[in-house]
Amino acid sequence: MKQRGIFSPADILLPREHFEAWSVIACDQFTSNPDYWEEVRRTAGEHPSTLHLIYPEVYLGQGNADEVTASINRTMLEYAERGILEEYRDALIYVERVQRDGKVRQGLIGAVDLEEYDYNEGSTSRIRATEKTVLERIPPRVEVRKNATMELPHILMLIDDVARAIIEPLGEAAARGEMKKLYDFELMLGGGHLRGYLVPSEMSEGICRRIDALGALHGGITLAVGDGNHSLATAKACRALEATEQNRYALCELVNIHSEALVFEPIFRSAEGVDADVLFSAFGDYLNAHTDAANAPQQITFVCGERREVIHVSAPPHALAVGTVQLFLDDYRTVHPELVIDYIHDEEELLSLTKDGKTCGFLYDCMGKSELFEAVDKEGVLPRKTFSMGSSRDKRYYTEARKIK
């Protein structure tokens, strides 16, 4: 792989056939819905599938992590030995994801340099985490990756290209038939449609150079992590264990934050293990005791069963509503460790989880995407799980892979 700066071409692996069975959604989706993942298993059937190369987080904590990890590693070797994957050397892949709303999200697959990435608070690195990294989430992922022979990314990186001069022209070239189409298929279980094109090698250097130049806009921030920060942090941690030329890089998809198809949506909180009346009362007490007049008013909705309470917070303790809720839940759990918090990407999904009256939920608005780079530049990392780029079924599916050993 020829390094061309912070973002560069990579040796990318793709299946030779059966893309519909091969590609599955990111492992951190539908974490409270095992039925979804069983349907993935049925849909993939006997075909080679990335389902067997990842560890869906819905199954974490079931006590068989070592067996699952060993199976993942064996399957990676098996797929390589069977020759089901084709390698495209020193490549960039332009992708078009037709979302459920019909909009097309354009992206660019390549590798980022982990030497330019630091997820720690106060970082001034060129690749910046946008949300707080939960350190305890990294070791379990390291166990999966450290002996893996390939990586499969669900990482979405953001660039601030207001002129739309880097990724968008590739769509025009694809429409003119100037790029080889590598895949064109329907994603399973309502994930939309995916097309991928091989970027001509003579275009790659100029693309990477223009990406490098974006760092002058926001205090040196060239790329901001939109989705998959913990996967990127895991890649960084594995490199610290054993530094090689291959694991210096991590495969990802680049997306322009100004894409009309890219929508920021809130990630809601659900809470289990506590009585709804008790939790609601404690939330009110917390808001009364923790105020900051410098923050704009917020509206937060508490849901449980048929109950729907709209709370107007005049002087919230955090500038973002999600931060206000997270501060409260973190504080409450210090005294009530039985509280179980989950992060839910869709309002429909949250309401489904809370309709039995045993799980509580918090609904609120999301920050605007145009605020992201400036917010990270000025404020540093945001509260963990602050926003989601699109709905859960529009999340990135595992399609491309890369050898890391």
C-alpha positions in Angstrom: 0.0 0.0 0.0 1.4 3.4 -1.0 0.9 6.0 1.7 -0.5 9.2 0.5 -1.1 11.1 3.7 -3.7 10.9 6.3 -6.1 9.0 4.0 -4.7 6.7 1.4 -5.6 3.7 -0.9 -5.5 0.2 0.5 -5.4 -3.4 -0.5 -9.1 -4.1 -0.4 -10.8 -7.5 -0.3 -14.3 -8.2 -1.7 -16.3 -11.4 -2.1 -16.4 -12.8 -5.6 -20.2 -13.5 -5.4 -23.3 -13.6 -3.1 -22.9 -10.0 -1.9 -26.5 -10.1 -0.5 -25.5 -12.8 2.0 -22.0 -11.5 2.6 -22.9 -7.9 3.8 -24.5 -7.5 7.3 -25.1 -4.4 9.4 -22.7 -3.0 11.9 -22.2 -5.1 15.0 -23.3 -2.4 17.4 -26.8 -2.1 16.0 -30.0 -3.8 17.3 -28.2 -4.6 20.6 -31.5 -5.2 22.4 -33.1 -7.1 19.5 -31.7 -10.7 19.2 -34.6 -11.5 16.8 -33.0 -9.2 14.2 -29.7 -11.0 14.4 -31.4 -14.4 14.1 -33.1 -13.2 11.0 -29.7 -12.1 9.7 -28.5 -15.7 10.3 -31.4 -17.1 8.4 -31.0 -14.7 5.5 -27.3 -15.4 5.1 -28.0 -19.1 5.1 -25.0 -21.3 4.0 -23.3 -18.7 2.0 -20.0 -17.0 3.2 -21.0 -14.0 5.3 -19.4 -11.3 7.4 -21.8 -12.4 10.1 -19.3 -15.1 10.8 -16.4 -12.6 10.9 -17.8 -10.1 13.5 -19.1 -10.3 17.1 -22.7 -8.8 17.2 -22.9 -6.9 20.5 -26.3 -8.3 21.2 -24.5 -11.5 22.2 -21.9 -10.0 24.5 -22.0 -11.1 28.1 -23.3 -14.6 27.3 -20.1 -16.3 28.6 -18.8 -17.8 25.4 -16.7 -15.0 24.1 -13.5 -17.1 23.7 -15.4 -19.6 21.6 -17.0 -16.9 19.4 -13.6 -15.2 18.9 -11.9 -18.4 18.0 -14.6 -19.2 15.5 -14.2 -15.8 13.9 -10.5 -16.3 13.5 -10.9 -19.7 12.0 -13.5 -18.5 9.6 -11.3 -15.7 8.4 -8.5 -18.2 7.6 -11.0 -20.6 6.0 -12.4 -17.8 3.7 -8.9 -16.9 2.6 -7.9 -20.5 1.9 -11.1 -21.1 -0.1 -10.3 -18.1 -2.3 -13.8 -16.5 -1.9 -12.2 -13.0 -1.7 -10.6 -11.0 -4.4 -8.0 -8.4 -3.6 -7.8 -5.0 -5.2 -4.4 -3.6 -4.7 -3.7 0.0 -3.7 -7.3 0.9 -4.3 -9.9 3.5 -3.4 -13.6 2.5 -3.8 -16.3 5.0 -4.4 -19.6 3.9 -2.9 -23.3 4.9 -3.3 -25.7 3.8 -0.6 -29.3 4.2 -1.5 -31.0 4.7 1.9 -34.5 3.8 3.0 -35.6 7.3 2.2 -34.4 7.0 -1.3 -31.5 9.5 -0.9 -28.0 8.4 -2.1 -25.2 8.7 0.5 -21.8 9.0 -1.4 -18.7 7.7 0.2 -15.0 6.8 -0.4 -13.4 3.6 1.0 -9.7 3.8 1.9 -7.3 3.7 4.8 -6.6 6.2 7.6 -3.2 6.5 9.3 -3.6 5.6 13.0 -0.5 7.7 13.8 -2.7 10.7 13.1 -5.5 9.6 15.5 -5.9 10.2 19.2 -9.2 9.6 21.0 -8.1 11.0 24.4 -9.8 14.2 25.7 -7.7 17.3 24.9 -6.3 15.7 21.7 -5.1 17.9 19.0 -4.6 15.1 16.5 -5.6 15.5 12.8 -8.1 12.6 13.1 -10.4 13.4 16.0 -13.0 11.5 18.0 -16.2 13.4 18.2 -17.6 11.6 21.2 -16.2 10.4 24.4 -14.5 7.0 24.1 -15.7 4.5 26.7 -12.4 2.8 27.6 -14.0 -0.3 29.1 -15.5 -1.1 25.6 -12.1 -1.4 24.0 -10.6 -4.6 25.7 -13.4 -6.9 24.6 -13.0 -5.7 21.0 -9.2 -6.0 21.3 -9.7 -9.7 22.1 -11.6 -10.1 18.9 -9.2 -8.1 16.7 -5.7 -8.9 18.1 -5.5 -12.4 16.4 -7.7 -11.6 13.5 -6.2 -11.8 10.0 -8.4 -9.2 8.4 -10.5 -6.2 9.4 -14.0 -5.3 8.3 -14.9 -1.6 8.9 -18.1 0.0 10.0 -16.2 3.2 10.6 -17.6 6.3 8.9 -15.2 9.3 8.8 -16.5 12.8 8.1 -14.8 15.5 6.0 -15.9 19.2 5.9 -15.9 19.8 2.2 -18.4 22.5 1.7 -17.4 22.9 -2.0 -18.3 19.2 -2.6 -15.1 18.9 -4.6 -13.7 15.6 -3.4 -16.3 12.8 -3.2 -19.2 14.2 -5.2 -17.3 14.4 -8.6 -16.7 10.7 -8.4 -20.5 10.2 -8.7 -20.4 12.1 -11.9 -17.6 10.0 -13.2 -19.5 6.8 -12.3 -22.6 8.0 -14.1 -20.5 8.6 -17.2 -19.2 5.1 -17.0 -15.6 6.1 -16.3 -15.2 3.7 -13.3 -15.4 -0.1 -13.1 -18.4 -1.2 -11.1 -17.4 -3.7 -8.5 -20.8 -4.5 -6.9 -24.5 -3.4 -7.1 -26.9 -5.2 -4.8 -29.8 -5.0 -2.4 -28.7 -5.1 1.3 -30.5 -7.5 3.5 -33.4 -6.7 5.9 -34.4 -3.3 4.6 -30.9 -1.8 4.5 -31.3 -0.2 1.1 -29.0 -0.6 -1.9 -25.3 -0.5 -2.3 -23.1 0.2 -5.4 -19.3 0.3 -5.5 -16.8 1.5 -8.1 -13.1 1.2 -8.4 -11.5 4.7 -8.5 -9.0 5.0 -11.3 -5.4 5.0 -9.9 -4.5 8.2 -11.7 -7.2 10.0 -9.7 -6.1 8.8 -6.2 -3.2 11.0 -5.5 -5.1 14.2 -6.2 -8.1 13.0 -4.1 -5.8 12.2 -1.1 -4.0 15.5 -1.5 -7.3 17.5 -1.3 -8.3 15.6 1.8 -5.0 16.4 3.5 -5.6 20.1 2.8 -8.9 20.2 4.7 -7.0 20.3 8.0 -6.5 24.0 7.6 -10.2 24.7 8.2 -10.8 23.7 11.8 -7.6 24.0 13.9 -6.0 21.0 12.2 -8.9 18.6 12.3 -8.9 16.9 9.0 -11.2 13.9 9.7 -13.8 13.5 12.4 -15.1 10.1 13.4 -18.8 10.0 12.7 -19.5 6.3 13.4 -17.3 3.5 14.7 -15.0 5.4 17.1 -14.6 2.4 19.4 -13.6 0.2 16.4 -11.0 2.8 15.4 -9.8 3.0 19.1 -9.5 -0.8 19.1 -7.4 -0.7 16.0 -5.2 1.8 17.7 -4.9 -0.4 20.8 -4.0 -3.4 18.8 -1.2 -1.4 17.0 0.1 -0.5 20.5 0.4 -4.3 21.3 2.4 -5.0 18.1 3.2 -2.3 15.6 3.4 -3.4 12.0 3.2 -1.6 8.7 -0.2 -3.3 8.0 -1.8 -2.4 11.3 -0.7 1.2 11.1 -3.8 1.8 9.0 -7.5 1.1 9.4 -10.0 0.8 6.6 -13.0 3.2 6.7 -15.5 5.0 4.6 -15.2 8.8 4.1 -18.4 10.9 3.9 -18.9 14.6 3.3 -20.7 16.1 6.3 -22.5 18.4 3.8 -24.1 15.4 1.9 -27.9 16.0 1.7 -28.3 12.3 2.4 -26.4 12.5 5.7 -28.8 13.2 8.6 -27.8 13.5 12.2 -30.3 11.8 14.5 -30.3 11.5 18.3 -29.3 8.4 20.2 -31.8 7.9 22.9 -31.3 6.3 26.3 -33.3 3.4 27.8 -33.1 2.5 31.5 -34.0 -0.8 33.1 -33.8 -2.2 36.6 -35.6 0.6 38.4 -39.2 1.7 39.1 -40.4 4.3 36.6 -41.9 6.6 39.3 -38.7 6.5 41.3 -36.5 7.3 38.2 -38.8 10.1 37.0 -38.8 11.7 40.5 -35.0 11.4 40.7 -34.6 13.0 37.4 -36.6 16.0 38.5 -34.6 16.3 41.7 -31.4 16.1 39.7 -32.5 18.9 37.3 -33.4 21.1 40.3 -30.0 20.6 41.9 -27.9 20.9 38.8 -28.4 24.0 36.7 -26.3 26.2 34.4 -27.9 29.4 33.2 -25.4 29.6 30.3 -27.1 26.8 28.5 -30.2 27.2 26.4 -33.5 25.6 27.5 -34.1 22.0 26.5 -37.1 19.7 26.2 -36.8 16.1 27.2 -39.6 13.5 27.1 -39.8 10.6 29.6 -41.6 7.5 28.3 -42.6 4.2 30.0 -45.6 2.1 28.9 -48.4 4.5 28.2 -46.7 7.3 30.1 -45.3 10.2 28.3 -44.0 13.2 30.3 -42.6 16.2 28.6 -40.0 18.0 30.8 -39.0 21.6 30.1 -35.5 22.3 31.4 -34.9 26.0 31.8 -31.2 25.9 32.8 -29.9 22.4 32.0 -26.6 21.2 33.4 -25.2 20.4 29.9 -25.4 22.3 26.6 -26.9 19.3 24.8 -30.1 17.5 26.0 -28.3 14.1 25.5 -25.6 15.4 27.8 -28.2 16.4 30.5 -29.7 12.9 30.4 -26.4 11.1 30.4 -25.1 13.2 33.4 -28.2 12.2 35.4 -28.0 8.5 34.5 -24.3 8.3 35.3 -25.0 10.1 38.7 -28.0 7.8 39.5 -26.0 4.7 38.7 -23.3 5.5 41.2 -26.0 4.9 43.9 -28.1 2.4 42.1 -25.7 0.1 40.2 -28.6 -2.2 39.2 -29.6 0.4 36.6 -28.9 -0.8 33.1 -28.5 1.8 30.4 -28.7 1.1 26.7 -28.3 3.4 23.6 -31.2 3.2 21.2 -30.9 4.7 17.7 -34.6 4.9 16.6 -37.6 6.4 18.4 -39.7 3.6 17.1 -37.3 1.1 18.6 -37.3 2.9 22.0 -41.0 3.0 22.2 -41.2 -0.7 21.4 -38.8 -1.4 24.2 -40.7 0.7 26.7 -44.2 -0.3 25.9 -44.2 -3.1 28.5 -43.8 -0.6 31.3 -40.6 -2.3 32.6 -38.1 -0.2 30.6 -38.0 3.6 30.7 -36.8 5.9 27.9 -35.7 9.5 27.3 -36.4 11.3 24.0 -34.9 14.6 22.8 -33.7 16.5 19.8 -30.3 16.2 18.1 -27.5 18.7 17.4 -27.2 20.0 13.9 -24.6 18.4 11.8 -23.1 21.7 10.6 -22.1 22.4 14.2 -20.0 19.3 14.6 -16.5 20.3 13.5 -16.7 23.7 15.2 -18.0 22.1 18.4 -15.2 19.5 18.5 -12.6 22.2 17.8 -13.9 24.4 20.6 -15.3 22.0 23.2 -13.3 18.8 22.6 -15.1 15.4 22.6 -18.9 15.4 23.1 -20.7 13.0 25.5 -20.6 9.4 24.3 -23.3 8.3 21.9 -24.3 11.9 21.2 -25.7 11.4 17.7 -26.2 8.8 15.1 -25.8 9.4 11.4 -29.1 8.2 10.0 -31.5 5.5 11.2 -30.3 2.1 12.4 -31.1 0.3 9.1 -29.1 2.9 7.2 -25.9 2.2 9.2 -22.9 0.9 7.4 -22.9 -2.8 6.3 -19.7 -4.8 6.3 -18.7 -5.3 2.7 -15.0 -4.4 2.2 -12.2 -6.1 4.1 -8.4 -5.8 4.4 -5.6 -8.1 5.6 -4.0 -6.9 8.8 -1.8 -10.0 9.3 
